[in-house]
């Protein structure tokens, strides 16, 4: 049995070629994998942006 601290959900993100280049360049410069960089960016988002209702947790 696998003991997981968190559950993961796989998503697909469509990026322009310039966005892919920017991500690859950043990852190369920092030595971090794209998954970690994207996850950190998502975590840095405001939880409830001004003017928007509280988001419900959908999975």
NORSUL-V613044 format. One record per backbone hydrogen bond with DSSP energy under -1.0 kcal/mol. CO is the residue of the C=O (numbers start at 1). NH is the residue of the N-H. E is the energy in kcal/mol with one decimal. If there is no record, write none. Layout:
BEGIN
co nh e
CO NH E
CO NH E
END
This chain:
BEGIN
co nh e
16 20 -2.4
17 21 -2.2
18 22 -2.2
19 23 -2.4
20 24 -2.9
21 25 -3.0
22 26 -2.3
23 27 -2.7
24 28 -2.6
25 29 -2.5
26 30 -2.2
27 31 -2.0
33 37 -1.9
34 38 -2.9
35 39 -2.4
36 40 -2.3
37 41 -2.2
38 42 -2.3
39 43 -2.3
40 44 -1.3
42 45 -1.4
49 52 -1.9
END
